């Protein structure tokens, strides 16, 4: 609409108000803006937006940082702590009990995210134990029809062994991991073309909470954990984050489809 | 406790050293993204935990853009969850009453931002609130600079239309 000198681009107008315009372009852009009222009002509106955004949220950075975000606290959570007690914690964190998450309030500050992380630790342990098994990595092979019904029945909720072929992973089979308190955990094992193994651990939570995907890495093994629809999930495998994220999404989606079909 | 963390972590990592000064900015950005203060700090906490756990995956580069990338990913996961949970989405709409800055114009900017597609909102906040260069914003979002520019441009156009639309109809006199 407005005639514009070919040398002034939209990018430069944005850069102008974002303070990113090279000094030698400043004069030309300012002159151009001054000469075009429509451009001037657009640029003024952009500036006003930025000012409103900074006014609305800028002060947050001056607030006192809450205790739980201090690096020392975070480091304690991030390192070791969960992992050291992972084996024993299987009961407490992997599996819900009738009274809710045993221990969640005093051990990990009562956050679903912590539960998912602790579950990931436990799943990594299980992964380490069974993935190296050459002869008996699984109890029931994928081609045995009762695999999924059996684990579903033991876990107490309908389960799936999602198709991960698009990620180059073939279902080998599964096994039941048993935790104290009588609550069962399903463990599915997949194998990729390079012989690498990826496992899916699922346990029932009696909480209705849900969490974002949580990433956990312990040495060369990584895990993505989340809680959704009354189940806690962990995908564990070689610590290759992008791939495990994709696998996790497939699992997530497989359960999503299943639950929307029920509606 | 100090002893224990020393045992677990003999040398304080570069990531951990570099992380602390960035916390205020992460909180600010998360607050603008999530709006609810508690949710925002949850995001920051998850970001920090994840960063420390995955620090072996950080091979130099810009720590700030790396942290913001983690935060954006976590926020996307969070919103995925919200999308299926309308009840929670409604809670998110609620602006705490009497919060500083929640006067009329700020509510407008808040509501205006909420109307934007997430990627556009993210870019606008990275650039205006966090003062990131376009290159840094592109790195944070994992997209080319051209995409950042077009997102920014669309965000600003939509926001402008929204804010001008909300002025009293008096201005519409022909």
Interface residues (C-beta under 8 A of the other chain):
Chain A: X10 X11 X14 X15 X18 X20 X42 X45 X46 X48 X49 X50 X52 X53 X54 X55 X56 X57 X58 X59 X60 X61 X62 X63 X65 X66 X68 X69 X71 X72 X74 X75 X76 X77 X78 X79 X80 X81 X111 X113 X117 X210 X212 X213 X214 X215 X216 X217 X241
Chain B: X1 X4 X5 X8 X9 X16 X19 X20 X23 X24 X25 X27 X28 X29 X31 X32 X41 X42 X44 X45 X46 X48 X49 X50 X52 X53 X54 X56 X57 X74 X77 X78 X81 X85 X100 X101 X105 X106 X108 X109 X110 X112 X113 X124 X125 X127 X128 X129 X133 X134 X149 X152 X153 X156 X159 X160 X163 X164
